[in-house]
Amino acid sequence: MPEAMELGTRIAAFRERLGLSRAELAANAGVAAGVVEAVEEGRAYPPLGTLLKLARALGQRPGTFMDDHYREDPLVVRASDRQREAPDAVTGPYRYFSLGRGKTDRHMEPLFIEVAPDPAEAPSSHEGEEFLIVLAGEVVVQYGDAVHTLGPGDTMYYNSIVPHLVRAGGGRPASLCAVIFQPF
């Protein structure tokens, strides 16, 4: 799992620079200590909500842990050049493709996401905002107590502090673009 190992190494480096133990980082991020251990050791690639919490606890934007080189503006990502952030085995039903990798001064995290029709994870929450646009399939968004079903071309913009869960609906895969903003 080279992608998970690379991410874990970067998170560990930032944690160590701050003089934090794994347990302290976990407490600051509001996640289990075992999650930090698994991520740092490359055994797991965290779901997006967890990555956002870890980034926030380390005082970094999420892309800091995914970027590997700088690109000048404008950043163009061709569909054929998209790179998956981690293998399927560690991301569950989600496959994330960063659309901002290399733009080191970005304030938003744009992603192309493929969602398999697997059982859903638990809702998550984090500071910031999210914008979704469904490209294919059916996407079901649980937002607090409400459930919204979206089809191709439908969008949703929400405050991500409210517990939310994005999953594929109708027993079929779906794809969407998401833009995530997390304040510092």
trRosetta pair geometry for C-beta under 8 A, 3 or more apart (Angstrom, degrees):
i j d omega theta_ij theta_ji phi_ij phi_ji
1 4 4.0 -9 147 34 120 117
1 5 5.8 134 97 -24 78 89
1 42 5.5 161 87 168 110 96
1 43 7.5 123 47 -114 151 22
1 45 7.3 -147 -178 -40 127 104
1 86 7.2 20 -165 -158 101 93
1 87 6.0 -114 -120 24 83 120
1 89 7.4 -111 -91 73 115 116
1 90 6.0 74 -138 -27 140 143
2 5 5.5 -58 -142 39 32 112
2 6 6.1 34 159 -22 68 106
3 6 5.8 -53 -147 35 29 111
3 7 6.4 28 155 -16 63 107
3 45 6.6 9 110 -92 101 137
3 84 7.5 -76 -72 110 167 81
3 85 6.1 140 177 158 138 44
3 86 4.4 -163 104 -103 131 61
3 87 6.7 156 36 -15 122 73
4 7 5.7 -54 -148 38 32 112
4 8 6.1 33 154 -20 65 109
4 39 7.5 -124 -171 -146 90 54
4 42 4.6 116 113 -157 91 66
4 43 7.1 -139 141 40 139 10
4 44 6.5 177 -155 96 134 14
4 45 4.3 -108 -100 -63 97 90
4 86 5.4 71 -61 -135 82 118
4 87 7.5 -65 -23 27 108 89
4 90 5.2 -16 -74 106 139 175
5 8 5.7 -56 -146 39 29 113
5 9 6.3 33 155 -23 64 106
5 42 3.3 13 -89 -112 67 142
6 9 5.8 -53 -147 33 29 113
6 10 6.6 27 155 -17 62 105
6 42 7.9 76 2 -106 39 111
6 68 7.8 -20 175 -85 142 118
7 10 5.9 -59 -153 36 30 109
7 11 6.4 27 154 -16 67 107
7 39 6.9 -75 115 -176 105 91
7 42 7.7 132 55 -106 79 71
7 45 6.3 83 45 -125 153 85
7 65 5.4 59 -145 161 79 110
7 66 7.1 2 -101 -85 99 63
7 85 7.9 57 -64 173 136 95
7 86 7.3 -39 -8 -77 143 116
8 11 5.8 -55 -145 37 32 109
8 12 6.2 32 156 -19 66 107
8 39 5.1 175 -102 146 90 57
8 40 4.3 132 -169 -146 97 21
8 41 6.0 -106 -177 28 155 17
8 42 4.6 -123 22 -61 146 63
9 12 5.8 -55 -146 37 28 111
9 13 6.4 32 154 -23 63 106
9 40 7.6 108 -68 -159 29 63
9 42 7.6 14 -32 -60 83 106
10 13 5.7 -52 -148 32 31 113
10 14 6.7 26 156 -13 64 103
10 64 7.3 177 162 129 129 79
10 65 4.7 155 102 -136 135 74
11 14 6.0 -58 -152 38 32 106
11 15 6.2 33 151 -20 66 110
11 36 7.8 -148 138 -151 133 79
11 39 6.0 -3 54 128 159 117
11 40 5.8 -116 84 -90 110 79
11 54 6.1 -16 -136 160 127 135
11 58 7.1 -138 -147 -51 71 158
11 65 5.9 22 -61 -120 81 132
12 15 5.5 -56 -145 39 31 114
12 16 6.1 30 157 -19 67 108
12 40 4.4 97 -66 -144 107 111
13 16 5.9 -55 -145 38 27 109
13 17 6.5 32 154 -23 62 104
14 17 5.7 -50 -148 32 33 114
14 18 6.6 23 155 -10 63 107
14 58 4.6 50 133 -169 131 136
14 60 6.2 -58 -143 -22 157 143
14 64 7.6 74 -71 126 147 132
14 65 7.9 -80 -6 -82 139 96
15 18 6.0 -67 -157 42 30 105
15 20 4.9 -91 -168 68 80 105
15 22 7.2 42 167 -90 155 53
15 25 5.0 -37 -124 -69 121 144
15 36 7.9 103 -92 -168 158 123
15 40 7.6 -51 22 -95 147 131
15 58 6.5 -75 -72 -104 64 114
16 19 7.3 41 -175 -76 37 29
16 20 7.6 -104 -76 48 23 67
18 58 6.7 -149 -17 -139 147 72
18 59 7.7 141 -88 17 136 117
20 24 4.3 -135 -162 88 91 122
20 25 4.9 106 133 -55 134 85
20 28 7.3 -58 -142 3 147 140
21 24 4.6 99 49 4 76 101
21 25 7.1 -141 91 -2 42 84
22 25 5.8 -54 -150 37 33 110
22 26 6.2 35 152 -21 66 107
22 33 5.9 90 127 -160 98 89
22 36 4.6 164 -167 111 92 130
22 37 5.7 60 -179 -68 152 76
22 40 6.8 -103 -110 4 116 151
23 26 5.6 -53 -147 36 31 114
23 27 6.4 31 154 -19 65 105
23 33 4.9 -10 -105 -111 67 127
23 36 7.9 -161 -70 52 26 146
24 27 5.7 -53 -147 37 32 110
24 28 6.2 30 155 -17 66 108
25 28 5.8 -57 -145 40 30 110
25 29 6.0 16 160 -9 67 114
25 36 5.3 127 90 -125 115 149
25 54 7.1 34 168 -138 110 83
25 57 5.9 116 -160 127 69 135
25 58 7.2 14 -136 -68 109 90
26 29 6.0 -66 -143 46 25 102
26 31 5.3 -101 -150 79 75 74
26 32 6.2 -39 -164 130 128 18
26 33 4.2 -131 8 -88 171 55
26 35 6.6 131 -121 55 107 94
26 36 4.6 -112 -68 -14 96 131
27 30 7.6 31 -178 -71 28 36
27 33 8.0 6 -39 -71 73 89
28 57 4.0 122 116 -148 106 115
29 36 7.5 138 39 -73 139 111
29 50 7.7 60 156 -163 128 66
29 53 4.2 101 -173 142 93 98
29 54 5.0 7 -119 -87 150 50
29 56 7.0 129 -119 67 78 90
29 57 3.8 -80 -70 -25 81 148
30 53 5.8 -99 53 -162 94 137
30 57 8.0 -169 6 -66 71 127
31 35 4.5 -79 153 63 119 146
31 36 6.6 133 93 -43 116 86
31 50 5.8 75 -99 -140 145 98
31 53 6.0 130 -36 104 112 141
31 54 7.1 -28 11 -65 143 87
32 35 4.7 106 65 -9 81 101
32 36 7.8 -151 99 0 51 80
33 36 5.8 -52 -158 34 43 110
33 37 6.4 43 147 -19 70 106
34 37 5.4 -52 -145 39 36 115
34 38 6.1 37 157 -19 68 106
35 38 5.9 -56 -146 38 28 108
35 39 6.3 25 156 -17 64 109
35 44 7.3 -87 -150 83 61 146
35 46 6.8 67 179 -104 107 111
35 50 6.4 -120 175 -156 139 138
36 39 5.9 -58 -146 39 29 109
36 40 6.1 22 160 -14 66 111
36 54 7.4 150 -104 -112 86 118
37 40 6.1 -60 -143 40 25 105
37 41 6.1 9 163 -6 63 116
38 41 6.1 -66 -141 46 24 102
38 43 4.5 -88 -158 73 77 107
38 44 4.0 28 141 15 116 119
39 42 7.8 38 175 -67 29 25
39 43 7.8 -81 -58 53 19 70
39 44 5.6 -60 -75 78 57 90
39 45 7.3 91 -124 -117 81 25
39 46 5.4 -7 -97 -40 128 105
39 50 7.9 -162 -69 135 142 125
39 54 7.3 -103 108 -88 169 164
43 90 7.8 168 143 -115 37 121
44 90 5.4 169 -147 -154 43 105
45 85 7.0 149 -178 123 141 96
45 86 3.5 42 -96 -142 175 171
45 87 7.7 147 -3 44 141 60
45 90 3.9 93 15 124 94 120
45 91 5.4 -32 83 -68 119 80
46 50 3.7 -117 180 92 122 122
46 51 4.7 158 87 -55 116 77
46 54 6.7 125 36 -5 168 136
47 50 5.1 89 57 11 74 104
47 51 7.2 -141 96 -7 35 90
47 91 7.3 118 -96 -152 59 66
47 92 7.0 -12 -84 26 102 127
47 94 6.9 91 -131 36 83 143
47 121 6.3 168 -93 142 158 175
47 124 6.8 177 108 -33 129 154
48 51 5.6 -56 -146 36 33 112
48 52 6.4 35 156 -21 66 104
48 62 7.9 26 -158 -152 75 157
48 94 7.3 -91 -18 137 105 162
48 96 6.7 141 -71 -85 107 142
48 111 7.7 -87 -110 -18 139 173
48 124 7.8 166 80 70 74 151
48 180 7.4 -173 173 -54 125 162
49 52 5.8 -54 -151 33 30 112
49 53 6.6 29 152 -17 64 105
49 124 3.0 38 -173 129 172 154
49 125 7.1 44 -151 16 125 15
49 126 5.6 -177 -152 -23 74 118
50 53 5.6 -54 -150 36 35 111
50 54 6.3 33 153 -17 67 105
50 124 7.1 -97 -42 -133 64 149
51 54 5.8 -54 -146 38 32 110
51 55 6.2 34 155 -20 65 106
51 62 5.4 73 135 -139 105 113
51 65 7.1 -141 -161 61 107 143
52 55 5.7 -53 -145 36 30 112
52 56 6.3 32 155 -20 64 107
52 62 5.5 -41 -95 -72 61 127
52 126 4.3 65 110 174 130 171
52 127 8.0 -162 155 48 116 65
52 128 7.2 -106 -167 20 137 140
52 160 8.0 -39 136 130 169 146
52 180 7.1 -105 -92 161 131 144
52 182 5.6 -176 -154 -83 107 152
53 56 5.7 -54 -147 36 30 112
53 57 6.3 28 155 -18 64 108
53 126 5.6 -126 -64 -106 76 114
54 57 5.7 -57 -147 38 31 110
54 58 6.3 17 156 -8 65 112
54 65 8.0 24 103 -37 118 158
55 58 5.9 -69 -149 46 28 102
55 60 4.9 -99 -161 83 80 82
55 61 6.2 0 174 163 134 14
55 62 4.4 -105 -40 -82 164 58
55 64 6.7 140 -135 38 108 109
55 65 6.7 -121 -89 -7 101 120
55 182 7.2 89 93 96 125 157
56 59 7.6 38 -177 -72 31 27
56 126 6.9 -179 -18 -163 144 108
56 127 6.5 118 -113 34 150 113
56 182 6.5 -110 -74 168 104 132
56 184 7.9 -164 -127 -112 71 64
59 184 7.0 73 -160 -153 63 110
60 64 4.2 -76 174 31 123 155
60 65 7.2 105 116 -35 139 89
61 64 5.5 122 64 -23 68 98
61 106 7.3 -174 136 85 158 79
61 107 7.5 -122 -112 -129 148 35
61 109 7.2 178 169 -61 102 105
61 182 6.7 153 -134 67 73 108
61 184 7.1 -70 -67 -61 81 119
62 65 6.5 -60 -176 31 50 103
62 66 7.1 23 141 -3 75 113
62 109 5.3 2 62 -86 121 152
62 180 7.4 11 26 94 145 131
62 182 6.7 89 -17 24 104 142
63 66 5.3 -71 -148 47 50 104
63 67 5.5 54 157 -36 86 105
63 98 7.0 119 -121 -147 93 134
63 100 5.9 -65 -108 100 144 116
63 101 7.1 -166 -153 -98 104 51
63 103 7.8 -32 167 72 159 74
63 104 7.7 -170 120 -124 121 43
63 106 6.1 38 28 62 164 119
63 109 5.7 -171 -48 -107 100 96
64 67 6.4 -47 -135 22 23 110
66 85 6.2 -46 -127 -128 124 108
66 98 5.4 149 144 -62 147 155
66 101 5.9 -95 129 -105 105 97
67 70 7.8 42 175 -75 124 52
67 101 5.8 170 -104 -153 63 67
67 102 6.2 157 -140 -67 95 29
67 104 5.9 106 -168 -95 165 81
68 101 7.4 7 20 -176 79 110
68 102 7.8 -33 54 -80 61 74
69 102 5.8 -6 85 -116 68 91
70 102 6.2 114 -155 -168 18 71
70 104 5.3 -41 -110 -13 89 126
71 75 5.3 97 99 -107 127 95
71 102 3.6 37 2 150 110 125
71 103 6.3 -50 62 -66 95 60
73 103 7.3 68 -83 -123 74 107
75 100 6.7 83 100 -139 156 49
75 102 6.0 156 -126 85 126 106
75 103 4.6 -88 -32 -57 151 115
77 81 5.9 -139 -165 84 65 108
77 82 6.2 73 163 -85 114 70
77 99 5.1 -149 42 -146 152 69
77 101 7.7 89 -92 40 132 89
78 81 4.4 76 60 9 89 108
78 82 7.7 -124 91 -32 49 69
79 82 6.2 -23 -161 -16 37 112
82 97 4.2 15 179 -172 118 138
82 99 7.5 -30 -116 -87 99 73
82 112 6.1 -47 -135 48 147 140
83 97 6.5 143 69 -144 34 83
83 98 7.1 -18 69 42 86 88
83 101 6.9 -41 51 28 116 163
84 87 7.3 83 121 -84 133 36
84 95 5.7 -49 -132 -174 114 98
84 96 6.9 107 -158 74 64 51
84 97 5.7 -52 -94 -88 48 79
85 91 7.4 103 79 -80 98 142
85 96 4.3 -15 19 86 128 104
85 97 6.9 -156 -21 -92 84 27
85 98 6.0 94 -73 -26 105 95
86 90 5.1 -80 154 76 128 112
86 91 5.1 139 82 -46 112 113
86 96 7.1 34 24 45 86 101
87 90 5.9 74 69 18 78 95
87 91 7.3 178 91 2 36 100
88 91 6.2 -82 -138 48 31 95
88 95 6.4 -32 -92 -85 80 101
91 94 5.0 -102 155 77 106 78
91 95 6.3 119 92 -92 146 43
91 96 6.6 -149 -144 2 150 94
92 118 6.6 -148 170 86 83 150
92 121 6.3 74 125 -61 167 117
93 115 5.8 37 140 -164 100 68
93 116 4.2 -130 -152 56 80 90
93 117 7.4 -158 -148 38 127 8
93 118 3.6 -151 -84 42 118 117
93 119 7.7 -168 -43 58 137 39
93 120 7.6 -68 31 -105 151 40
93 121 7.6 -152 28 -27 108 95
93 167 7.1 33 100 -136 149 85
93 168 7.1 -130 165 8 129 108
94 113 6.0 -30 -157 -163 97 106
94 114 7.4 141 -159 77 45 54
94 115 5.9 -14 -101 -105 67 71
94 116 7.7 -122 -55 14 28 82
95 113 6.9 148 74 -158 54 53
95 114 4.2 -4 53 55 109 102
95 115 7.9 -149 23 -67 73 31
95 116 7.7 78 -15 -29 97 94
96 111 5.5 -41 -155 -159 91 127
96 112 7.8 131 -163 74 44 52
96 113 5.7 -14 -104 -105 61 82
97 111 6.5 132 67 -165 52 70
97 112 4.2 -20 64 62 113 98
97 113 7.3 -162 23 -73 77 38
97 114 7.8 54 -11 -8 108 92
98 101 4.1 92 105 -42 129 100
98 109 7.6 -67 -133 -168 90 85
98 110 7.6 94 -170 83 56 64
98 111 6.2 -43 -107 -105 42 76
99 110 4.0 -64 70 111 113 106
99 111 6.1 -170 5 -94 95 19
99 112 5.8 98 -52 -20 112 87
99 177 7.4 8 -15 -143 154 104
100 103 5.0 -79 -173 44 80 114
100 106 5.0 8 -176 -49 134 175
100 108 7.2 -179 -74 92 156 72
100 109 6.2 -128 32 -140 142 44
100 110 4.9 119 -38 38 105 89
103 106 4.5 72 111 -45 108 112
106 109 7.3 117 121 -79 128 48
107 181 6.8 18 138 -133 83 93
108 179 5.2 0 172 -176 127 98
108 180 6.7 147 -169 72 71 41
108 181 5.1 -41 -110 -83 81 80
109 179 7.1 152 75 -160 48 48
109 180 4.3 -20 60 61 103 98
109 181 7.6 -179 17 -74 76 32
109 182 7.3 14 -2 4 118 102
110 177 7.0 -7 -170 -176 90 100
110 178 7.4 165 -152 89 45 49
110 179 5.0 -15 -99 -105 73 81
110 180 7.9 -174 -74 20 28 67
111 177 7.0 162 86 -157 50 55
111 178 4.8 -10 60 60 100 92
111 179 7.6 176 20 -82 69 36
111 180 7.1 19 2 -2 113 106
112 175 7.0 3 180 -175 88 104
112 176 7.8 174 -155 92 50 37
112 177 5.6 -31 -101 -101 62 74
113 166 7.8 55 112 113 153 139
113 175 6.8 168 88 -152 51 59
113 176 5.4 -14 61 64 97 80
113 177 7.4 151 16 -105 80 23
113 178 5.8 19 -5 2 126 114
114 173 6.5 1 -178 -178 92 119
114 174 7.6 166 -156 88 50 42
114 175 5.0 -23 -103 -101 67 90
115 137 7.6 -152 62 91 97 150
115 139 6.9 96 40 -112 150 92
115 166 7.0 -119 -89 130 151 92
115 167 6.3 172 177 -157 138 37
115 168 4.2 174 114 -47 107 97
115 173 6.4 161 84 -158 55 68
115 174 4.9 -9 57 61 106 87
115 175 7.2 179 16 -85 75 37
115 176 7.3 12 -7 12 115 102
116 168 6.4 -122 112 7 16 144
116 173 5.5 -32 -115 -104 44 95
117 168 4.6 -95 -88 94 63 130
117 170 7.5 -88 -113 81 128 57
117 171 5.0 75 -175 -166 151 33
117 172 5.6 69 -57 8 137 5
117 173 5.9 -102 -26 -65 86 48
118 168 7.8 76 22 37 54 113
120 142 7.9 82 175 2 160 129
120 165 5.7 69 180 165 128 134
120 167 4.2 -62 -99 -79 107 152
121 124 7.7 0 114 -29 119 104
121 165 6.6 -166 72 -137 75 112
121 167 7.9 176 22 -80 69 110
122 165 7.2 -123 146 -88 23 128
123 142 5.9 -100 -85 96 117 118
123 163 4.0 72 132 168 131 100
123 164 5.7 144 -154 62 102 11
123 165 4.2 -94 -94 -41 71 101
124 163 6.8 166 83 -143 9 71
124 164 7.0 -42 62 61 58 63
124 165 7.2 105 11 -83 68 71
125 160 6.4 159 -152 152 59 66
125 161 5.5 48 -179 -171 111 32
125 162 6.3 -153 -117 93 117 14
125 163 4.6 -70 -49 -84 112 53
125 164 6.7 105 -88 12 71 76
126 160 5.4 -13 64 126 73 116
126 161 7.1 -95 90 -92 21 50
126 182 6.6 -29 135 -114 116 118
127 160 7.1 57 128 79 12 96
127 161 5.8 21 -106 -79 45 97
127 182 5.9 94 91 -150 84 81
127 183 6.1 -81 140 43 121 88
128 159 7.8 164 101 -158 33 57
128 160 5.0 -6 78 43 79 122
128 161 7.6 142 35 -45 44 76
128 180 6.3 53 133 178 142 81
128 181 5.0 -176 -165 96 105 59
128 182 3.8 -63 -68 -98 143 55
128 183 6.1 179 -91 0 76 70
129 157 7.0 12 177 -177 110 83
129 158 6.9 176 -153 93 72 34
129 159 5.8 -47 -101 -107 75 46
129 160 6.0 177 -111 -7 16 94
129 180 7.5 171 88 -153 49 47
129 181 4.8 6 53 53 89 106
130 156 8.0 14 106 106 93 88
130 157 7.3 -171 94 -144 49 46
130 158 5.9 -10 58 60 87 79
130 160 4.9 85 -15 -67 104 116
130 164 7.6 -147 38 82 143 159
130 178 6.1 -18 -167 -167 103 105
130 179 7.1 154 -157 79 52 50
130 180 5.2 -12 -105 -105 82 74
130 181 7.6 -162 -74 24 39 69
131 155 6.9 -6 -175 -172 85 109
131 156 7.5 175 -150 89 44 47
131 157 4.7 -3 -107 -105 81 86
131 178 6.9 152 79 -156 51 53
131 179 4.5 -5 55 53 104 98
132 139 7.1 -138 157 121 139 158
132 141 7.2 172 42 -76 159 142
132 150 7.3 123 112 71 121 171
132 155 6.3 164 87 -154 58 58
132 156 4.8 3 52 53 106 88
132 157 7.7 -165 23 -71 64 45
132 166 6.9 174 -98 -116 154 141
132 176 5.4 4 -167 167 97 137
132 177 7.3 155 -153 82 49 50
132 178 5.1 -15 -99 -102 74 81
133 153 7.4 -21 -171 -150 93 22
133 154 7.4 171 -147 89 55 38
133 155 4.7 -20 -96 -98 75 90
133 176 6.2 164 81 -161 42 86
133 177 5.1 -3 55 55 95 95
134 137 7.2 -121 -172 70 109 67
134 138 7.7 10 -160 -133 148 24
134 139 4.9 -153 -101 9 119 124
134 150 4.7 169 -28 128 139 110
134 151 6.1 -176 96 132 148 17
134 152 5.4 -118 115 -99 99 31
134 153 6.7 -34 72 26 87 28
134 154 5.1 16 26 56 119 83
134 155 7.6 -148 6 -77 74 41
134 174 6.7 -44 -148 -179 102 117
134 175 7.8 116 -164 86 59 47
134 176 4.9 -45 -108 -100 47 102
135 152 6.3 3 162 -130 19 85
135 175 4.7 -44 65 99 113 94
135 176 5.7 178 5 -100 85 36
135 177 6.4 81 -41 -16 115 85
136 152 5.8 20 -98 -91 34 111
136 173 8.0 20 108 111 106 83
136 174 6.2 -177 95 -151 63 54
136 175 4.8 29 44 38 97 97
137 152 7.5 106 34 -59 32 88
137 168 6.0 -31 149 -143 141 100
137 169 7.5 150 155 51 93 70
137 170 7.2 -162 -170 53 83 123
137 172 5.6 -155 -133 106 108 101
137 173 5.8 -113 -82 109 155 48
137 174 3.0 -140 90 -102 133 72
137 175 6.4 106 18 10 114 59
138 149 6.3 -9 -175 -171 107 97
138 150 7.2 150 -162 77 57 48
138 151 5.9 -26 -107 -97 72 69
138 168 6.9 91 77 -172 67 62
138 169 3.8 -75 115 69 110 104
138 170 4.4 88 38 -2 137 122
138 172 7.0 82 26 59 93 100
138 174 5.9 -109 57 -85 33 130
139 149 7.5 154 82 -157 45 49
139 150 4.6 -20 65 63 95 102
139 151 7.9 -178 24 -78 76 23
139 154 7.8 -157 48 75 106 115
139 166 6.3 -10 -174 -167 111 91
139 167 7.3 150 -157 79 63 33
139 168 6.6 -51 -104 -109 57 43
139 169 6.4 165 -118 2 4 101
139 174 4.9 172 -69 145 80 159
139 176 5.7 30 -68 -51 154 138
140 147 6.4 -7 -174 -172 99 99
140 148 7.3 158 -157 81 51 47
140 149 5.4 -20 -103 -103 76 71
140 150 7.6 -180 -83 20 27 74
140 166 7.7 154 81 -155 48 43
140 167 5.3 -23 63 68 94 85
140 168 7.4 36 16 127 88 11
140 169 4.1 107 -32 -66 105 114
141 147 7.3 159 83 -156 47 50
141 148 4.7 -14 61 61 97 98
141 149 8.0 -176 21 -80 69 25
141 150 6.5 31 -4 -6 109 116
141 156 5.8 -126 23 65 167 172
141 164 6.5 -9 -175 -167 92 104
141 165 7.1 164 -154 82 48 50
141 166 5.3 -11 -105 -103 81 71
141 167 8.0 163 -84 23 38 63
142 146 7.5 160 -157 88 50 45
142 147 5.3 -22 -103 -102 69 78
142 163 7.9 -27 118 124 98 86
142 164 6.4 165 88 -153 63 50
142 165 4.4 11 47 49 108 98
142 167 7.8 21 -4 10 98 106
143 146 5.2 -20 69 69 86 95
143 147 7.7 160 23 -92 69 28
143 148 6.4 11 8 2 115 112
143 156 7.8 -150 -51 176 143 138
143 158 5.8 -109 -134 -139 138 166
143 162 6.0 45 -175 115 80 127
143 163 8.0 154 -156 91 36 53
143 164 5.0 4 -107 -110 64 98
144 162 4.9 -47 -55 -179 95 118
144 163 6.3 110 -91 58 43 80
144 164 7.5 -15 -25 -77 51 72
148 156 6.3 128 103 -98 151 141
149 169 5.9 19 -134 -38 99 175
150 154 3.8 -156 -159 95 92 134
150 155 7.6 133 -147 -31 137 8
150 156 6.2 -104 -70 -28 146 114
151 154 5.3 89 52 -7 54 122
158 162 6.7 -79 163 48 116 122
158 164 6.8 131 100 -84 143 152
159 162 5.7 85 87 -2 88 100
160 164 6.4 -87 -137 23 66 133
160 180 7.2 27 -43 -142 159 94
160 182 8.0 -57 60 -90 139 82
166 176 7.6 -101 176 48 136 151
166 178 7.8 -126 -16 -82 177 139
168 172 6.5 -126 165 87 122 45
168 173 5.6 -70 -125 -139 158 30
168 174 4.2 174 -118 8 90 104
169 172 7.9 -4 91 45 44 75
169 174 7.1 40 26 -41 66 140
